[in-house]
Amino acid sequence: MKIIRKTLTLLFVLIIGFWLGSSDILGNTRVGSWLNSAADFFPNQMEIQKLSDSFDTLPIIKDLSPAENQKDQNEQVQTIVENNNHAEVDYKVVEQRVLIQLNKLREKQDLKPLTTNEALKTAAVIRARETEESFSHTRPDGRGPFTVFENEAVDYPYKRVGENLGMATYYKNEKEMADLLFNGWVESEGHYENMVNPQYKEIGIGVHYDGEFLYVTQIFGTPLY
């Protein structure tokens, strides 16, 4: 009899459970937090943000400031590039790893590899440092990203340029962090399109670390001449 009672009780519970599940009574019920993703438990380790942009019209060449002011800007840019390093992170390792992964990706698509360009590198370093203040394609002064080329210190007449931005909490070694950000770009349509665009010929990669977050910028270019 006990077995029969237990069986009947179990059947009753199952019937009630099925009825509740198929009705709207539990429609506003939320599942417990144990089903949350790992990012909720390890936000510092999993946080990755990415942005991409491109621009394919010819630049408007203007003299935006007096010669003396332009000289000051050039000196500021030179100082930024020369002092772009951090004791805890080897920026060159990150840059080289991103470049290697980028050209491997292009090789798989039967595309020519991108070569590094110093002017694009200067622009990428400036943008990587700026993204600490404003992680956006809008620069901290409110202008668009490619106004960086209006500075005489960034001499790159172009047909087409593009930008990928990435940031993540620094918690792995340099190569692993480069792979983390690069894989995030690959999985994002806009970033991926920039990286496999056959029109681009050159690349500049900028890296910046603020003590917590690693910022990496790719600036793609096709020279005007």
N, C-alpha and C positions, 0 to 999 in steps of 0.2 A: 504493500500500500504506500509506503514511504516513497518508493521509486516512482510510482504512478503520480503521487502528489507533486513531487519535484519536477517530473516531466510536464505535467499540466501547468505548473507555475512558470516554468521556463518558456513554454509556448505562449502563455498569457503575456509575459514580459516582452517577448519578441513581437507579438501582435501589436501591443501598445507602442513599442518603440518604432515599429514600421509606420504606424498611424501618425505619430508625432513628427516623424521625419518627413512624411509626404504632405503634411499640412503646413499652414503658415504660422502656426503657433510659435515655432522656434525661429521665425524668419529674421528677427533682430538679434539673435543670440550670436556672440562672437566666440571664435575658437580661442583656447588658451594660448598664452605667449610662448609656450614650448614649441609651437610650430613656426616661430619667427625664423628668419634667415640668420646665417652666421654673422652677417654684417651688423645685426643688431647687438650681437654680443661682443664683437671685436671691431667697433666702428673705426678706431684709429688705424688698425691694420688693413682694413678692407676699403677704406675711402679712396675712390679714384674719380677724378673729374676730367672731362676731355671736351675740347672745343675744336672746331675746324672752320676754315674759311678760305675763300679764294677770290682772286680778282684778276680779270683778264683783259682790261682795257689799258691803253697806254697811259703812263703817269702824266699828270700836269706838272710841268716844271715851272716853279715860281721862286722868286727871291722873297722868302717870307719874313726875313729879319735883316736888320743892318749888319754890315760886315763884322763889326766888333762883337755883336751878340752871337753871330754865327760862329765866330772864333771860340767864344766861351762854350758854346754847345759842342763844338768839335773836341775841345779839351775835356769836357765832361764825359763824352762818349769814350774817348781814349782811356780815361781814368777808370771808367766802369769795366771796360774790356780787360785792361791790364790787371785789375784787382779782382777779377772774377774767379775766385777760388774759395775753398773752405777746408779747414784742417781735417774735418771728419769725412769728407766725401771727395773722391778723386773724379773731378768732372770729366777729364779726358776719357776715363774708362766708360763712363755713362755715354758720352758722345759716340765713341767708337762702337760700342755695342749696339746703339740705336742705328747707326749707319750700316753696320754689318747685317742686322736683321732686316732693315729696309731694302737693301740691295738683294738679299736672298729672296724676299717677297717679290721684287720686281723680276728677278731671274725666273721664278716659277711662272710668271705671266709672259715670259719671252720679251721682256722689256730691257732696255739698256740701263745699266747702273747709273745712279746719280753721283756726280763728283762734287766734292766740297768746294765752296767758294768763300773767301774771307769776308767779303762785304755782306753776304747773306749770314755768315756766322756772327758778324758784329750785330746785325739787325736782330738775330735770334737771341743773342745774349741780352740785348737791351729789353726785348720783349719778355724773356724769361724772368728778368728782375722786376719788370713792371707788373707781372701777373701776381707777384706777392701782394701788391697793393690792390690790384683789380684783376681778378681772374676772369677775363672777358676779352672779346675782340675790340672792345672800346678801351683805349688807353686811359691812364689815370687823369690826363688833362681833358678827356672827353672826345678826343679825335679818333679816327679810324686807325686800325692796326698798321696800314701800309703808309701812313704819314711818316713812319720811321725812316723811309727812304728819302724824305725831304731834307734830312740832315746831310750836309756835305761829307761828313765822316763815313756815311754809308753810301758809297758811290756804286750804284747798281742800276743802270738804265735797263728796263725790263719790258718784255712783251706780256709776261704773265707771272704772277706770284701767288702763293698760297700759304696758309698758316695752320698748323696743328698745335694745340696747347694741351698740356697734360700736367696733372699734379697728383701726388699721393703722399701719405704719411711715410716717412723714411724709416723702414724697419728691417730691410734686408741689405745684402751687400750691393755694390754698384751694378754689377751685371744683372742680378735678379730684379733690382728696381727698374732697370732699363727694359728688361723683358716684360715686367708687369705693365708698365705704361704702354709699351709697344703693342702688346697683345690686346690691350684695351682699345687702342686705335684701330687695330685690325678688325675688331668686332663692331666697330661703329662705322656706318655707311659713309658719312661725310669724310672722316679721317682716312678711311681706306681708299676712297676715290682720289684724294690728294696724293696718297703714297704710290698709287699705281697709274697715275695720269701720265700717258706717254709724252705729253707736251712738255713736261718738266725735264730740265737737263741738269740742274744743280741743286744743292741743298746746303743749308746752314743749320747747325744744331746748337741751341743754347741751353745751358743748365744753370740752375740756381738752387741753393739750399738755405733756408732761413733758420735752421736749427731744429725744425720739426717736419716741415713739408719739403719735398723735392719737386721742383718745377722744371719741366723740359718743354722746349719749343722747337718745332721743326718749321723752317721757312723754305719753301720750294721756289725755284725761279727758272725762268727761261729768259736769257739775256736778249736785249734788243738787237745787238749786233753779233 
